[in-house]
Structures are given as structure tokens and as C-alpha cells.
Amino acid sequence: MHCKVAEFTAHAGYQQVKTLMNMTPPLRDERATMNTSTTQRGALSIRNVTKIYDPEGVNVMAVDNCSMEIAAGEVCMIVGPSGCGKTTLLNAIAGFHSITHGEIFLDDALLCGPSKPKAEQAAERMVVFQHGALFPWKTLAENVAYGPTVQKTLRKKQALEKARDMLSESGLGNVVDKYPGEVSSGMARRAEIVRALINDPKVLLLDEPYRAMDALTKSIMHESLLETYDRTKVTIFFITHDLEEAIFLGDKVHVVTTRPCQLKKTVSVDIPRPRSYETQSSEQFRLLMDEVNEAVHEEAIKAFQAGEREMA
């Protein structure tokens, strides 16, 4: 069962590309740029969501009666034990699979629910995965321009110009014509986030995007993401196991239980923005770390004990 879920997630990035190819809204003015409007959008409401894999067979309950409210323009961090159902929740928001019960709304519009178990995939909800999905045969600029080109929201030349501008804003101006294999993993990951943002999404869904990076590269990526957030104010739904990352980046940290996923605790991160790495040495940061760590540790012990019971 778990192998099927992992295989599904590995190919989800390419499903997202196929979705972009099937969307054909009218051409926009070539001066269109990344959304910087002060209009708040991207509010997510997750209401009593349950997800059961193969209910007639192995009957694995991944999510059980889970509810969350994520405000428009909020950086929402999701932490919990491995295999607890965090990615299942993200996939439901993205439209990669159905939910069994409950409802998910985006800006008060139903994404999925009893009458519509699976959300339609759309550019308003873009995903950045752990392992990346840049096309190795395209340059960074071509990768970023791909979405609006196939959607026909911009002509190819306009899309490439916009891609170059956005990559430059993200500190990648010197490598726009390089291929993914010619740049560092950090640069490639920044390009992936730009590729998602060029589609002007309401919500950016990130599934442990910096998990495999060393501490120094990860710190640079954090600063880059915060700079991007300061420019766009896009709603961010971010899954992580790194508690320091969760507190440093987030407005709120939602701690979820071991499988099946339920909301255990929400911690508000009342640290002003913009933030710097000096923030992590503050007393307030340390107290928040202790609070989140205590909640996560309880669930990690439960997950470990449950694993031992399954093996017995």
C-alpha cells in the first residue's frame, strides 16, 4: 500500500505539468508580472477531512476528521511524525487524490467535498516537491516559462522575458540560460519555486522542499523564500520535519498527530517580519521551539510504539 502511495507522489509533479497544458485561458498583456496586489486571497479551510486508502481492502486511514483554517497570505507550517498523513492532506488540496469525507474550501469556493470528492487540479494551487521536477533538457528560463506558455496566458517570448525577470529577482540572473544539471541543488530548487510562482497561484504547496540540503544551503533557501514571500504575500502551505525551519518561516505551526492525521495543536509564531537568522538566538524563538518540540515529541513516541506493535 505504502509503495503505491509513494509511486503516486513521485509522479504528481508531472500530473501538475499535464494540468497546466490542458488550461487555455486568454492571452494576457505582456506587461503582466508576478502578483503583488494587496488584495488578500488564498484562504484555505479544511473541514473535518478524512482520507481512507482502499476502504474495501487494506483500509488504511491516513487522515481522520482533520480541520484547519489558514488565512489568506499566511505561511502555514505543518509538522508531525513521518508517515502521519501530512502529504496526503497536501495532495488532497492539490487535487492529486480524493478525500473520503469532509470538505476543503479555497476562498470560500469548494475544492472538494461530498458532492465532489476530488478537487480539480489548477494553477491557483502549485506544488513544489521534495525531489524536484525541472525538465533537464530545458534551461532554467525555459523551465520557468513553460507553464504560461502551454497555458497560453503569455506568448513564448513574453513568458521567457518574465521568467528571466523573476529568476533575477530571486538571485538567479546569472544562470538563467543554464540547464538544471549545471547549477547547484539550491539554485535548481529556487528555480522550481519561481516556476510555480510565475503561474500567479493563490496557494504555494511545499512538501519538504529543502529536506536533502545541508544546513548552509538550507539557510540560504530560507532567506530566499522569505524574500519571495515579502514580495508576493502568497499563501504558503509547507510540510516539514525541521522544527527550527517551521518556526523561522511560519506565521503558524500546525502540529499533527501520528497516523491518522488530526490537528493536535496550533502554535502562533508572533515574531515580527522581516526575520533574520538573529531571530533564532532570541528567547522568544527558544520558547516556541520548546512548545512545538514537546507536542511533536509526544506524537513521535506514539508513532514509534505503533510501529513496534505492527512489527510484533
C-alpha positions in Angstrom: 0.0 0.0 0.0 2.7 2.4 1.0 4.7 1.7 -2.2 1.6 2.7 -4.3 1.3 6.0 -2.4 5.0 6.8 -2.8 4.8 6.0 -6.5 1.8 8.2 -6.9 3.5 11.1 -5.2 6.7 10.7 -7.3 4.6 11.3 -10.5 2.4 14.0 -9.1 4.7 16.8 -10.4 4.3 15.6 -14.0 0.5 15.4 -13.4 0.7 19.1 -12.5 2.5 19.8 -15.7 -0.2 18.0 -17.7 -2.8 20.1 -15.9 -1.1 23.3 -17.0 -1.0 22.0 -20.6 -4.8 21.5 -20.5 -5.6 25.0 -19.3 -6.1 27.6 -22.1 -7.2 30.9 -20.7 -6.9 34.0 -23.0 -3.6 35.8 -23.5 -2.7 38.5 -21.0 -0.9 41.8 -21.6 2.8 41.3 -21.9 3.4 43.7 -19.0 1.7 41.2 -16.7 4.1 40.3 -13.8 4.0 38.4 -10.6 1.1 39.2 -8.4 1.9 42.0 -5.9 -1.6 43.1 -5.2 -2.5 43.9 -1.6 -5.8 42.1 -2.2 -5.8 39.1 0.2 -6.5 35.7 -1.5 -5.6 32.1 -0.8 -7.6 31.4 2.4 -7.8 27.6 2.9 -10.5 26.0 5.1 -10.0 22.3 5.8 -13.2 21.0 7.5 -13.4 17.5 9.1 -11.4 15.8 6.3 -11.0 12.1 6.4 -9.0 10.0 3.9 -9.1 6.2 3.7 -6.9 4.4 1.2 -8.6 1.3 -0.3 -11.6 1.3 2.1 -12.8 -2.1 0.6 -9.4 -3.7 1.0 -6.5 -2.8 3.4 -8.5 0.1 4.7 -5.7 2.5 5.7 -7.0 5.6 7.4 -4.4 8.3 6.6 -6.4 11.4 7.8 -9.2 11.4 10.3 -11.6 14.3 10.9 -8.9 16.9 10.4 -9.7 20.6 10.4 -7.5 23.7 9.9 -8.1 27.3 9.0 -5.3 29.0 7.0 -5.7 32.7 6.5 -5.0 34.4 3.1 -1.4 35.3 2.8 -0.3 33.2 5.8 2.7 31.0 6.0 1.3 27.8 7.5 3.8 25.1 8.6 2.7 21.5 9.1 4.8 19.3 11.3 4.3 15.8 12.6 5.8 12.3 12.6 6.9 10.6 9.4 4.0 8.8 7.7 1.3 10.6 9.7 -0.7 11.8 6.7 0.7 15.3 6.1 1.4 14.7 2.4 -2.0 13.1 2.0 -3.6 16.3 3.1 -1.4 18.4 0.7 -2.3 16.0 -2.2 -6.0 16.5 -1.5 -5.6 20.3 -1.6 -3.6 20.0 -4.9 -6.2 17.7 -6.4 -3.9 14.7 -6.8 -6.4 12.4 -5.0 -9.8 12.4 -3.4 -11.0 12.7 0.2 -13.4 10.2 1.8 -15.3 12.6 4.0 -15.2 16.3 4.8 -14.7 19.5 2.8 -11.9 21.7 1.6 -12.5 25.3 0.6 -10.3 27.9 -1.1 -11.5 31.5 -0.7 -15.0 30.1 0.2 -15.2 28.1 -3.0 -15.5 24.4 -2.6 -12.4 22.4 -3.8 -13.7 19.0 -2.7 -16.4 17.6 -0.6 -19.3 15.1 -0.5 -20.6 16.1 -4.0 -17.0 16.5 -5.4 -14.6 14.0 -3.7 -11.6 15.1 -5.8 -10.5 18.7 -6.4 -9.7 19.8 -9.9 -6.0 20.5 -10.4 -5.4 24.1 -11.2 -2.6 26.7 -11.5 -4.1 28.5 -8.5 -2.6 25.7 -6.3 1.0 24.9 -7.3 3.2 22.3 -5.7 6.9 22.1 -5.1 8.0 18.5 -4.2 10.9 17.0 -2.3 12.8 15.6 -5.3 12.1 18.3 -7.9 10.7 18.1 -11.4 12.6 20.5 -13.6 12.9 19.4 -17.2 16.7 18.5 -17.6 16.6 19.4 -21.3 15.3 22.9 -20.8 17.2 25.9 -19.3 16.1 27.4 -16.1 14.4 30.2 -18.0 12.7 27.8 -20.3 11.5 25.7 -17.4 10.0 28.7 -15.6 8.4 30.0 -18.9 6.8 26.6 -19.6 3.6 27.0 -17.6 2.4 30.3 -19.0 3.5 29.2 -22.5 1.5 26.0 -22.5 -1.5 27.7 -20.8 -1.3 30.3 -23.5 -1.5 33.1 -20.9 1.6 34.6 -22.4 3.3 34.2 -25.7 6.6 32.4 -25.6 8.8 35.5 -25.9 6.8 37.3 -23.2 6.9 34.3 -21.0 10.7 34.0 -21.3 11.2 37.7 -20.6 9.0 37.3 -17.5 10.9 34.2 -16.4 14.2 35.9 -16.7 13.0 38.9 -14.7 11.6 36.6 -11.9 14.7 34.5 -11.8 16.8 37.7 -11.5 14.6 38.8 -8.6 15.4 35.5 -6.9 19.1 35.9 -7.3 19.5 33.6 -10.4 20.1 36.3 -13.1 23.5 34.9 -13.9 22.3 31.3 -14.5 19.0 31.8 -16.4 20.5 30.0 -19.5 22.0 27.1 -17.6 20.4 23.7 -17.5 19.3 22.1 -14.2 22.3 19.7 -14.2 24.7 22.7 -14.5 23.6 24.5 -11.3 23.6 23.7 -7.6 20.6 21.9 -6.0 19.8 25.1 -4.1 19.6 27.1 -7.4 17.5 24.4 -9.0 15.1 24.5 -6.1 14.8 28.3 -6.2 14.0 28.0 -9.9 11.3 25.5 -9.1 9.6 27.9 -6.7 9.9 30.7 -9.4 8.3 28.2 -11.9 5.4 27.8 -9.5 5.0 31.5 -8.8 5.0 32.6 -12.5 1.6 31.0 -12.7 0.3 33.5 -10.1 -1.1 30.9 -7.7 -3.3 31.7 -4.7 -1.5 28.9 -2.7 2.0 27.5 -2.8 2.2 23.9 -1.6 5.6 22.8 -0.5 6.4 19.2 0.6 9.7 19.2 2.4 11.4 21.0 -0.4 14.7 21.5 1.5 14.9 18.1 3.2 18.1 16.9 1.5 20.1 20.1 1.8 23.0 20.8 4.1 22.5 23.4 6.8 24.2 26.3 5.0 22.3 25.8 1.7 19.1 25.4 3.7 19.7 28.7 5.4 20.2 30.5 2.1 17.0 28.9 0.8 15.0 30.1 3.8 16.2 33.7 3.3 15.3 33.4 -0.4 11.8 32.0 0.3 11.1 34.8 2.9 12.2 37.4 0.3 9.9 35.9 -2.2 7.1 35.9 0.3 7.7 39.5 1.2 7.2 40.4 -2.5 4.2 38.2 -3.2 2.3 37.5 0.1 1.2 34.2 -1.5 -0.4 31.8 1.0 2.1 29.0 1.8 1.2 25.5 3.0 4.6 24.0 4.0 5.3 20.5 5.2 8.5 19.9 7.2 10.2 17.8 9.9 12.6 20.6 10.8 11.2 22.4 13.8 13.6 25.4 13.5 12.6 25.8 9.9 8.9 25.7 10.9 9.2 28.5 13.5 11.6 30.6 11.4 9.4 30.6 8.3 5.9 30.3 9.7 3.1 32.5 10.9 1.6 29.4 12.5 2.8 25.9 13.1 0.2 23.2 13.0 1.3 20.1 14.9 -0.5 17.0 13.7 -0.8 13.6 15.3 0.6 10.2 14.3 -1.5 8.4 11.7 -4.3 9.0 11.2 -3.6 12.7 10.9 -5.5 15.0 13.1 -4.7 18.5 14.3 -3.1 18.3 17.7 -2.0 21.9 18.4 -1.6 25.2 16.7 1.3 27.4 17.7 1.2 31.1 16.7 4.6 32.5 15.8 4.4 36.1 17.0 7.8 37.1 15.7 7.8 40.3 13.5 8.8 40.2 9.8 11.2 40.6 8.1 13.1 37.9 10.0 16.9 37.3 10.1 18.9 34.4 11.5 19.5 36.5 14.6 15.9 35.7 15.3 16.9 32.1 16.2 19.0 33.2 19.1 16.2 35.1 20.8 14.5 33.9 23.9 11.1 34.0 22.2 12.3 31.6 19.5 13.7 29.2 22.1 10.4 29.2 24.0 8.5 28.5 20.8 10.9 25.7 19.9 10.3 24.1 23.3 6.5 24.3 22.9 6.5 22.8 19.4 9.1 20.1 20.3 7.1 18.9 23.2 4.0 18.4 21.1 5.8 16.7 18.3 7.9 14.5 20.6 4.7 13.1 22.2 3.5 12.1 18.7 6.9 10.7 17.6 6.9 8.3 20.6 3.3 7.2 19.7 4.4 6.6 16.1 7.5 4.6 17.3 5.4 2.5 19.6 2.7 1.9 16.9 5.5 0.8 14.5 6.8 -1.7 17.0 3.3 -3.1 17.5 2.9 -3.5 13.8 6.2 -5.4 13.6 5.4 -7.7 16.5 
